[in-house]
Amino acid sequence: MATLTFPLSRIEGHAQVVIEVRNGEVISAHFQATEYRGFEHLVQGGPAEQMPVIVPRICGVCSTAHHVAAVKTLEDIYGITPPPVAIEIRELLMLGQLIQNQATSLFIFTMPDRFGVASIYDVEQNLGADDATASIATRALQVRQVGTHLITVAGGQFIHPVKAVVGGVTSGISAEAAAQMRAELSQMLPVACELFDTYWKASLAMGARIGTWGDDAPACYISAIGADEPRYYGDKVRQGAGAGL
């Protein structure tokens, strides 16, 4: 009996699919993942103020959200409301994560699947370079980088930010840094829009090619909301029903 093992490298953590085959027939198939991280035990007995720099180690992709969530949790416990400028900086921090996280997830992790290749670096080699796919890997990394820069500006550092503390943030953002960040974001916005258009067209083509996206059943989606625009730092969410392709 043959055992086929397929490691999964495009997720946050370690996982694999193990398929057992006998005489050309699949006997069993298992998805194996290491889910238990033990952070709820690692933090026991530690000073509360250290939690915002410990819990982000749960993930190297979305550590920003864990950092902010830990600070907000402690502020709720202590009954502390941070000043408006600190909230705005935290909002920028979350927006930075949104950019880098989505660029990583959409363009680097799942874009290759849309084109039927193993890596984003294989798109041009396997499909040829047209206006949509020319330098696609470089552009994807550039968009991701602008998100990491925003996290660094608002959070002090990219991986595992440290700037949010109970009651506020450790420092503000200088006018020079803000202007430079604004210019960089403005420059990358059309690039990100072009990449998303390419991703969406490739997704539609993939769905037509294989007949499904794999999520055709109706599902519920949750999004952050604000009074007049998304507020990713806020605590209000909207749940709505949706469906796949």
C-alpha positions in Angstrom: 0.0 0.0 0.0 1.4 3.4 -1.0 1.2 6.5 1.2 1.2 9.8 -0.5 2.0 12.9 1.6 1.4 16.4 0.4 2.8 19.1 2.7 0.9 22.4 2.7 3.1 25.5 2.8 0.7 28.3 2.0 -0.9 28.4 5.4 0.1 29.8 8.8 1.4 26.8 10.6 2.2 23.2 9.7 -0.1 20.8 7.9 -0.2 18.0 5.4 -2.6 15.8 3.5 -1.9 12.1 3.8 -3.6 9.7 1.3 -3.3 5.9 1.5 -3.7 4.1 -1.8 -4.1 0.4 -2.4 -4.2 -1.1 -5.9 -5.0 2.3 -7.4 -7.9 3.0 -5.0 -7.9 5.6 -2.2 -8.3 3.8 1.1 -8.1 6.8 3.4 -7.3 10.5 3.3 -6.5 12.7 6.3 -5.8 16.4 6.8 -3.2 16.6 9.6 -2.5 19.9 11.3 -0.8 21.1 14.5 -3.5 23.2 16.1 -2.5 23.3 19.7 -0.1 26.1 20.5 -0.4 26.3 24.2 -0.3 30.1 24.6 -3.1 30.0 27.2 -0.6 28.1 29.4 2.5 30.0 28.4 1.1 33.3 29.6 -0.2 32.1 33.0 1.6 33.9 35.8 3.2 36.5 33.6 2.7 40.3 34.0 -0.4 41.5 32.2 1.5 44.3 30.5 3.7 41.8 28.8 0.8 40.1 27.0 0.8 42.5 24.0 4.3 41.5 23.1 3.9 37.8 23.9 0.6 36.8 22.1 1.6 38.2 18.7 4.1 35.3 18.5 1.1 33.2 17.7 1.4 34.1 14.1 4.0 35.8 11.8 1.4 37.0 9.3 -1.3 38.5 11.5 0.7 39.3 14.6 -0.5 42.9 14.4 -4.1 41.9 15.2 -3.0 39.9 18.2 -1.0 42.8 19.5 -3.9 45.2 19.3 -6.4 42.7 20.6 -4.3 42.1 23.7 -4.0 45.8 24.4 -7.7 46.3 24.0 -8.5 43.4 26.3 -6.3 44.8 29.0 -7.9 48.3 28.6 -11.4 46.7 28.9 -10.3 45.0 32.1 -8.8 48.1 33.6 -11.6 50.4 32.3 -9.1 52.6 30.3 -10.0 54.6 27.2 -7.0 55.6 25.1 -6.9 59.1 23.6 -8.3 59.6 20.0 -4.8 60.1 18.4 -3.8 56.7 19.8 -6.9 55.1 18.4 -6.1 56.6 15.0 -2.5 55.2 15.1 -3.9 51.8 16.0 -6.3 52.1 13.1 -3.4 52.7 10.8 -1.6 49.7 12.3 -4.6 47.5 11.5 -4.8 49.0 8.0 -1.1 48.1 7.5 -1.9 44.6 8.4 -4.8 44.4 6.1 -2.6 45.5 3.2 0.3 43.1 3.9 -2.0 40.2 5.0 -4.2 40.4 2.0 -1.3 40.8 -0.4 0.3 37.7 1.1 -2.9 35.7 1.1 -4.3 36.7 -2.3 -1.3 37.4 -4.5 1.3 35.1 -3.0 -0.6 32.2 -1.4 -3.6 31.7 -3.6 -2.9 33.5 -6.9 -0.8 30.6 -8.1 -3.7 28.3 -7.7 -5.8 30.6 -9.9 -3.3 30.2 -12.7 -2.6 26.5 -12.1 1.1 26.9 -11.2 3.1 26.1 -8.1 4.4 29.6 -7.3 3.7 33.2 -8.1 7.2 33.2 -9.7 6.0 30.5 -12.2 3.2 32.6 -13.7 5.3 34.4 -16.3 7.4 31.4 -17.1 4.4 29.0 -17.6 1.9 31.4 -19.1 4.0 34.0 -20.8 4.0 37.7 -19.8 1.2 39.9 -21.0 0.1 43.2 -19.5 -1.7 41.5 -16.6 1.0 39.0 -15.6 4.2 41.0 -16.4 6.3 41.3 -13.3 3.4 39.9 -11.3 5.6 38.5 -8.5 7.5 41.8 -8.2 4.3 43.9 -8.0 2.8 41.5 -5.5 5.8 41.9 -3.2 5.8 45.6 -3.6 2.2 45.9 -2.5 2.9 43.6 0.5 5.9 45.7 1.3 3.9 49.0 1.6 1.8 47.2 4.1 4.8 46.2 6.2 6.1 49.8 6.0 2.8 51.1 7.4 2.9 48.6 10.2 6.4 49.7 11.0 5.5 53.4 11.0 2.4 52.9 13.2 3.7 49.9 15.3 7.4 50.5 15.8 8.4 47.3 13.9 6.8 45.0 11.3 7.1 41.5 12.8 5.4 41.6 16.2 4.8 45.3 16.6 5.3 46.9 20.0 3.9 50.4 19.9 0.4 49.9 21.3 0.4 49.9 25.1 -2.3 50.1 27.7 -3.6 53.6 27.6 -2.3 54.6 24.2 0.8 54.2 22.1 4.5 54.7 22.9 5.0 57.5 20.4 3.3 59.4 17.6 4.1 59.6 13.8 6.2 62.5 12.6 5.0 64.7 9.8 7.9 63.6 7.6 7.2 59.9 8.1 3.5 60.5 7.5 4.1 62.3 4.3 6.5 59.7 3.0 4.1 56.9 3.9 1.2 58.7 2.2 3.2 59.1 -1.0 4.2 55.4 -0.9 0.6 54.3 -0.4 -0.6 56.5 -3.2 2.0 55.1 -5.6 1.0 51.5 -4.8 -2.8 51.9 -4.9 -3.1 51.5 -8.7 -0.7 48.6 -8.6 -2.8 46.9 -6.0 -6.0 47.6 -8.0 -4.5 46.1 -11.1 -3.4 43.0 -9.3 -6.8 42.5 -7.7 -8.4 42.8 -11.2 -6.0 40.1 -12.4 -6.8 38.0 -9.4 -10.6 38.3 -9.9 -10.4 37.5 -13.6 -8.2 34.5 -12.9 -10.6 33.4 -10.2 -13.6 33.5 -12.6 -11.6 31.6 -15.2 -10.6 29.0 -12.6 -14.2 28.6 -11.5 -15.3 28.1 -15.1 -12.5 25.7 -15.8 -13.1 23.3 -12.9 -16.8 24.1 -12.3 -16.5 25.3 -8.7 -14.6 27.5 -6.3 -15.1 24.9 -3.7 -17.3 27.1 -1.5 -20.6 27.0 -3.4 -22.7 26.4 -0.3 -24.2 29.5 1.3 -22.1 30.9 4.1 -22.0 33.8 6.5 -19.3 36.5 6.3 -18.3 39.0 9.0 -16.9 42.5 8.3 -15.8 45.4 10.5 -18.0 48.5 10.3 -18.0 52.1 11.4 -20.4 55.0 11.2 -19.6 55.7 7.6 -16.6 53.5 6.7 -14.9 50.3 7.7 -13.1 50.6 11.0 -10.8 47.7 11.5 -9.8 48.7 15.0 -13.5 49.0 16.1 -15.5 46.5 18.0 -18.6 46.5 15.8 -19.1 43.8 13.1 -21.7 43.1 10.5 -22.7 39.5 9.6 -24.3 38.8 6.2 -25.1 35.8 4.2 -23.3 35.1 0.9 -22.5 32.4 -1.5 -19.6 31.2 -3.6 -19.4 31.1 -7.4 
